[in-house]
Amino acid sequence: MAADGGADRVGGTGRGCPPGREVELSGWGRFPRRRSSVHAISAPAEVASCLSGDGPVIARGNGRSYGDAAIGAGSTLSMIGLDRLIAFDPAAGRLTAEAGILLRDIIDAFLPRGWFPPVVPGTRLITLGGAIASNVHGKNHHGHGGFARCLDEFTLMTPRDGVLKVSRTSYPDLFAATIGGMGLTGIILDATLRLRPVETGWVSQKTVATSDLAETMRVLREEEGATYSVAWIDCLARGSEVGRSLVYLGEHATRDELAAARGSGEALFPPAKQARLTVPADAPGFVLNPLSMRLFNELYYRKGGRRAGKKTLVPWQPYFFPLDGVGDWNRIYGRRGFIQHQCVLPYETAGTALPEIMGRVVRRGDASFLAVLKAMGACEGDISFAMPGFTLTLDFPVRDGLLDFLDELDKIVVSAGGRLYLAKDARQSRATFEAGYPNLDRFRTLRHASGAALRYRSFLSERLGL
């Protein structure tokens, strides 16, 4: 695949800033909703033109961050038009692509050739730039780390120094601030990352059924040798079964494993499938209720329990991206939207803090469509989310009293030395945020020294005082 010029096209092309359109935006959670002037970018030169004015801007990918991180306090630059592949080195698996390309398109292009991104989150419908800005993590963070681990360099449009090629060796401070920096250091135009070789598009999965939260945490720690691990939690189980889970352990399957399990006629790399189900409209509020969700969870836990201890081969798509199989699934929570509360807690305090959080969730009785627990490792980046510990993800439909309840959970997180994930955040307080990120002063200093604090501002940065 030949290079097509990439970021060298910035400047000198005569392209102006595309006209803005005032619209109401939200993140994937559909809460909160804010108005911003949106400019659809289709070439790198247009980014420079949009930055020639005085107002604040922020880059936006495919809108899959959950809260207000990708809504500009002045203007929002929609980057999904920058979706071209620039270069690929098949000997090293080294790919350069524009920032607006979706992980879906990278996987579709390179998995049939035997390459897969080393780190993927729970959806493949995010952009490359968004993956960097959030330093996304997957089911293998405990062993591999975040998305930045597979990142060699990126091209960044900065307010004072123009276009820079940023890596760990050139502009290391800017590299550390940008990964996980939520787009607040500049506009990412393209990036170079390393893909990992895989023999097939299948995952060898082992299921472990646990009886309570303590056992779930123990299994995740004991199975840290597994490449991928994640626990689905029955967050509505009560009594001695609080925190019972299905822990899914996974490895990329080899050709021999696939042939032994399914025969030589099975496709090595099964193609992606379109979402088989789509939520056509906002679900009525009564659909997600404790009774219906408790029934669903009971059936799901029993079905998973029948597979416990057995290894099965699962196609890559349902293993890594199960929710992508349901189109517009965020509508399930109704017109008011939902809030995802994702925290990470150090191993030293998680044994006390996690049961307290889960106990409060069970007593409240809110139906969480998603409840996930994962083990995490160390992470680079000034305000990247991860730390060695457990990360717990919970979804809550927006209802009266929810914000006060989440403030209560935040107090537990802060007391335990944890923090909340900015890519999922829609409402945490500035005090909660500042308590959780020890390198925040370094990040703020770079933002102000580079001029980024004046130019790159989102509703999230305004809310958190960044």
N, C-alpha and C positions, 0 to 999 in steps of 0.2 A: 504494500500500500504506500503510495508515494505521498510526500509532503505537498500541501497545497498553499503554503505560505503562513498559515496560522496567524499569530499575533503580529507578524511583520506587516500585516495589512492595516494596522492602526495608524491613522494619520495619513494625510496626503491623498485621500481618495475622493474628497469632495462630498462625502456623505454627511448629512446633518443629523441632528437628533430627531428621531421620529416624533410626531406630534403626540402629546399626552392625552389620555382619556380619563376623566374623573370617574372612578368606580368605587364600589364598596368591596373590600377584600377581607378575607379571613384566612386562617390556616386550616389544616385538615380537620381540626376539631370544631370548626365553624363558630368558635368563640375565642376572643371577642371579634367583632366586626368593626372595621375602620375604613375611612375614605382616604384615597390616595390617587395621585395622578400617575397613570401607568403608561410607560413608553415601551413598545415592543421592539427589542433589539434584534437585528438580523445580521449585523457585521460588527467586528471590533471597533472600527472607526466611529460608529455611532455612539459608542460608550463615551469616547473622548468628547464628542460634541455635546452630549447630554451633561457632561461635567463642566462645561464651559460657563454655565450660569452660577448663581450664588446659593440656590436653595439646597437643602440636604437631600440625599438619595440613598437608596439601598437596593442591592441586587435581589432578585427573586427567581427561583428556579421553577419547579413544577408545583409549588404550593403545598408540599407535603410536611413541612414543619408544622407543628400543631397549633401554635399560638400566634403571636404578633411579631415574630422575629423577622419575617420577610415582607413586612408592610412598611413602606417608607414613610417617615414623618413628614416628608415633603413629596418627593417623587419616588416611584418604584420602577426599576428597570427590569422588565421581563426578559430573561436571558435564554429562554428555551429555543429561540431562533438560532442561537450559536450552538449548533448540534453536529458539527462535522468531525469526522475522523481525519487526523492530520498525518500521522505516521505510525508504523508498527514494525518492530524488529522481531521477526519470528524466532531468532536464535535465543533472545533473552526474554521474550514475552513483554517487551517494553512498548507501551502504547502512549501516544500523544493525541489528545482530543480536545475539542473546545468544551468550555465549561457547561454549556447548556445541554449536552448530550445526556440521555437517560442511561442509567445502569442497564435497563432493559435492552437498549440498543447495543450496548457493549457486549452483553451476554449473548444476544442473538447473533452477533457478528463473529464472536470468537470462541464460544463454547463448542460449536461444531468442529473447530480446528484444534480442540483440546486445551483451551485456556479458560480460566474462570477468575473473577476478582477475588483476591485473598480475604477481603472483608466485605460483607454485604449486610445491610440492616434488614428489617422485616418486610420491606417493600423494595421492588426493583424499579419503582416509578419515581425515583429521585434523580436529580441531575448530578453530574460529576462535581460541579462547583458547590452544590449543596452538601455533598458528602464530605468535602474538604472543610467547608465553613462550619459544619456540625461535628467534624471528626467522628463520623458515625461508627458504631460498633455492631458486632454481630454475635453469633452464638459461640465464637471462638476467641473472645477478648481475653479470657483467662490465660490463654497460651500465646496468642499472636499480638494482641493489642488492637488499637483502633485503626481507622482507615489511613491515617497518616503513615503508618508503618510501611505501606506499599507505595508511598508517594515519593518520587524523586525530586520534582520541581514543579512550579506553576508560574504562570505569567500573571502579574498583578498590576492593575491600574491604580496608582497611588495619587494623592492630591497634590503633592509638591514635587516628587521626583519622576512623575510620568510612569511609563511602563517599565517594570522590573522583572527580571528572571530571578525567582526566589527559591532557595533551597536551604538545606541545613548548613551548607558551607558558604553560600553567598546570601547575605542578609539573614543570618540565623535568628536574630531577635524578631524580625518580621515574620519569618517562617513559624516560630513558636507562637506568635500572637495571632496569626491568621488561621491555623488549624484549630478548629473549635471556636474561632473568634466571631462567628455568626455574621460574617460579611462586614465587620466594623473596622477593618484595616484597609480595605480597598475592594475593587471589583476583580474577581478572578476571571480571566479570559480563556485560559486553557491550562492543561496540566499534563504531566507525564507520570504514569504509574506503571508498576510491574504486576502483570497477571501471573497466576500460578498454573503450572501444568496439571491436567487431570486426565486420567485414562478413559473415564466415562462421565456421563451426565447423571449418574445415579449415586445415591447416598445409602450406605449400609447403616441402618438405624436399629438401635436397641432401646427398648422401653423398660423403665424401672418404675413400678408403682410404689408410692410411699404412703404411709398411714397418717402422718402429721407433719407440721412445719419443721420440727427438729430433725426428723429423718430426711426430709427433703434437703435441708442445708447440709447434712452430713454426707448424703450421696453426691451432691454437687462437688463438695471438697474432695471426697475420695476418688471421684472420677475425673480429676483435673487432667489426667493423661489423655482423655478423649479430645479429639480435635474440636468437635462441636458439642455443646451441651446447653440445654434449656429446660426449665420446668414450667409446665402449665399447672397453675394452682386452682383448685376448687375454692374460690374465695367465699363461697356461701356455706361451706361445711361448718358444722357446729360441734361444740363439746370437745371430746378428745380427738376429733378428726379435723380440727382447724388446721388449715395449711396442707391437707393431703394433696398429693400432686402426681402427675405423670412426668417423669424425667426422661427426656429424649436425648440419647447420645448418638453421635453420628461421625462417620468417616467417608471420605470419597471412595466409592467402590472401584475396584480394579476390573480390568477386562475379564480376568479369570473368575472373579467373584460373580460377575454378571452372567457369564456363560454357565457357571455351575448352578446358579439360582433360577435362571430364566431361559437357558438355551442359547445357542449361537445365533438364532434368528432375531433376537431382541436388538432394537436400535441402541447403539452406543450412546448417542446423545439425543434423547427424546426432545422434540421441539416444544417451544412454549405454547401454551394453550390460552385462548381468550377466556376471560371470566365467564363461567357458565351461568352464574347468577348475577343479577343486578338489582339493587334496591331502587325501584323506580321513583319513589317519592319519600318524603319524610314519614317515618313510622309514627303512629300514634303513641303518646306517652305511656299507655298502659301495656304496650307490647313487651317492653323490658321491665319486668317486675320480679320481685324475689321468688315468687312461686314458679313462674315459667323458667327463670334462669336456674333455679335449684333443680328442676326436672332435667333441663338440658345438661347441667353439670354432672348429675348423677349418671345419666346415660353415657355421657362422654367418658367419665372416669371408669365405668364398668367395661366399656368397649376397649379402652386402652389397657385396662388391667388384664384382659384376656390375651393381650400380646406381650405381657411382661416377661422379661427374660429371653425373649426370642429376637433374633435378628431378621429384619426384613429389608428389602431393597425398595427405596422410595425415589421417584424421579426428583430431580433437583428443584423443580418449581414448587410443588407442595411442601417440600421439606424447608426450604429457605423462605418462601413467600406465601404462606397459606392464605393470608387475608387478601392477596391480590386475586384470588379466585372468586371473590365477591365484588362486583363493581359497585362503586359508590357506597361502600359499607358504612361510611360515616353517617349516612342518613338514618341508620338504625336507631340512633339516639334521639331522633326527633328534631323539630325545627330549632330548638334552642341550642342544639349542639352538645358537645361533651368536652370534658377536660381530662387529659391524661396526666396523672401524677406519677412521675418516674424519679425515684431517688436512688442514690447509692450510699451504702452504709459500710464503714470499715468492718472487717471481720471481727475485730476485737469487741465491737459494741452491737453487732447485728443480732447476736443471740438473744439479747434483751429487747432491742428496739423493734425488730421485725415482728415478734409475737404481739407486742403492744399495738403496732399499726394494724396487724391483721385482726386482732381482737376488736378494735374500734370499727373496722370495716364490717365485720360480721354483725356487730351490734347495731350499726346503722342500717344494714340490710339493703343498701343500694346494689343494684344489679350491675356488676362489672362484666362486660362482654369479654374483656381481656384481662387476665391476671398472670403475669409471667415473672419468674425469678431466674436470674443468671448469676454466675460467678464472673468477677472481673479481675483484671490484672493492672499493672502500672500503665500510665498513659503520659504521652508528651503533649505539650501545649499549655499556654499560660492559663486559659480558662476552659480547657477540655474537661469533659464531665467525669470520666472514669477515674477510679482509684481501686486498689486491691480491696475487694469486699463483695457484697451482694448488691445487685440492683433489682429493685422491685418495681414493676409497672402495673398500674391500675387505671382503668377507665371509669369515669363517672358521668352519667347524664347530667346536664346542667338543670338543677332544680333548686328551689328555695332552700337556703341554709347550707348549700354545698360549699360556698367560699369560706364560711366560718369553719366548717368541718375540715377543709384542707389546711386552713391555718393551724388547726390543732395537730394535724399530721406533720406539718412543717416544724413545729416546735420539737417534736420527737426526733425528727431528722437532724435538726441543728444541735440538739442536746447530745446526740450520738456522734457528732463530728462528720455528718454526711452532707450531701448537697443534692440539688435538683438539676435535671437535664434541661439546658436552655432551649434545645430544639423542640422540646415538648411543653415548655413553660408558657402559660397564658395569664398567670395571675400572681406569682409569688411576690412577696414584698422585697423592697431593696435591702432591708435588714437581713432577711433570710438569705438572699443572694450573697451579700457581703460576708456573712458568717461562713459560707461554704467554700469560698475560692481564695486560698491563701496567696496566690500570685496576681491578684486583681490589681494591686497598685502598679506592678510592672506593666500590665496591660494598659491601664489608663495612662500611664506616663508615655508609652509609645504612641498611643492614640493622639494625645495632645501635642507631642513633639513633632509628629508627622503631619499634623493638620487634619488627620482623619476624623477627629472628634467634631469638627465643624461641618464636614462634607458628608460623612456616612452615618446616618442616623435612622433608626427604626423606632417603631412604637415600643419595642422591647427595650432598646437602649435608653429611650426617654424614661420609661417606667423604672428601670434599674439604676439610673444615674451613671450610665457608661459614657 
